[in-house]
Amino acid sequence: MPMLTMFNKADFASLVNRRDGETKLGEQFLFLDKVSIKHHDISSALKHAVEQGAKFAIIGISEDIGPRANLGRGGSADAFTASISQFANLQSNRFCQGSLCVVIGIISPDNLIADNADTAALRHATAALDLQVITFLSQIFAAGLEPIVIGGGHNNAFGLLTAAKQTFNQPMAAVNLDPHSDFRPREGRHSGNGFSYAAANGALDHYHILGLHELKNSEATLEQLSLFGASWHTFQQIWVRREISLDSALSQICQELNNTNLPVGLELDVDAITKMPSSASTFAGVPLLDACHYVYRVAKQCECAYLHLAEAAPQCHEAGLSAGYRDVGQGISELIYSYIQGRKARLS
């Protein structure tokens, strides 16, 4: 059975640090009524949130089975918890109001997977999680909300793209800031092949990778990308050799996305960002400010359907869990706000 832990205002009472004369985002967030969701139908509650003025649906995915199924590290299960507590304590003011967001809750696997589970079991569990993500995200898309999805592995891009395709009755275009293309062979579901599976089932029609690391993708994967017709700008082209500026690359990307006339999936694997705690953290990566600008530009210039922030893993911080919660929370909060700024600018 799909697992969705829903939140309400009382759940946030202890997260928001109130101060006289100030209003925090978390004090204005909207929540779904904790009514019966028999048959996992939350459509009426989502519709009510839209009627109250919600534009964005913030939802977490608490799992690390996808990265572990990809022979990587765990830890991505706590990204949403770290992020929402930081974002909720930012100021609600003329620049951004908390009432634009409805906080849904957390999707989690319906069965716990042991730390010592074998690869086959992890990949089977990842495929089962796909169905849960599709179930709930389809309802969010159908309500007219833009999901902001935080946490879990990048395996969840498959569920997001598939849910969007089913809702909008057309394939998706996607752009992904990521040193890895996540277009590995379809050898069983894991965090490294969400986009190749989405391409195979018709959910993904156009794919661009920004910041692709030239030595972190196999030749077989690059060949698969080429056969599909994917495009990319490498990390080395932009941030090392300076053959093209980030601004020029983003202009090209947005033009290509708009030329498809398809809804856009805005993807970001936080292991692209320098020193961000993640399942595959990197010392030489993209500055957080550049990642925020990427999110803002695409959100402003393209018809985005969602924002997906994957792979953050607070427990992987070199200074410990407390530091991981702080850095993940602050970093993802800036990325969320960048998306909201961009979408407000486009829709205004």
Steps between C-alpha positions, in 0.01 A plus 500: 500500500633848420623686807439873537556665837296818485579816695276761658556833674548336838787293359685823426441672833829376639695571178426871473694737723249780552605856573288805577459729198602231251315245290681186391417302187404201713231704677324553166548162333182326391439136589265230379212419727568170670188352358468143391717423198329172429628354176786750536288775345602842628354685201230691690747623763743612229222684318413682823863608540498643147180691580683651799776631272764225504725482194769261619473164673799417718543127549781287635616154402671321786713219360852403409429166336552646151859614565575176685357302207749695286784373724528841666472640851179541695393806697259673262199409714541806726526776240139618529506524879818707490367728226146575607600609851741757353265619227211535744701746709575744218305825503161529330502850349454698179744272316338168584195391696462164666141472383625425147607157625300202619714256694378151420717263701746219440482204263690202637544137397227276636758252632829564674799365309783365713840668483650169385237432231643368175495692174210304354279575801591869492418527130169323550414743782598798283259384229224468762575854619459623141134401515449693823657814357285474185184447708536816710674730254235436234240642738713806574552572129129447429409758766700765313777526759872505425678243719824590673636157583779469756701201601557143406720383217493616142315179419183698577539701179344200325184518711474876461540493122260209464235664720529824304476320167190313611336818628585730210457232231831587341865418561726726700813698433753500783815687595726366771789669682704193581853366449336165418247458220305229690450336162662169589379170349157374605638225721242535777386823661743719689606863530726480195240417237184699572530694174582200281192321634289813443629523143416134442140532621434816299487741793820682396534645151773764541788489748786740572767460768673809633834447673553146372840388629709372215654217703200392709295348218595182319543491124206258484282755682617782275416286197152433639450873550608572144270235356209650693585848374589649837726805524731636766743766613782351702630622833843543344368709208341757730683501834850374408591586140256796484416421138145623555351711776224373725279781373547396137444134583176579682380714209556206263333256738190713552461559128525126428250418775254759373537373144366161609167653609497239778463540877839514668631297790758708690744258659796554730720241665661677794818296456569750218552769767840545662524337844124444528439191716361238262516136408783584257633832629765683301790725598527655152149598402263780412469793745165513680434848358538367145261216583247756630539705183443190287176426685385861477574540128331180389202561730458852359556428132338157454165332560614304804275232644705428812827539689680189621790531750653155542775317688566736792629292792555692827666205673779503239633838616864475600431694823207283610121489490433841659719674242338291227152613604616862501672497161238290323219707651650833405607390153169343403306794645687733264423270206130487588481877522685534167233284338212693655658832392539374143148364475348817648691707246377284212139482611463865598 
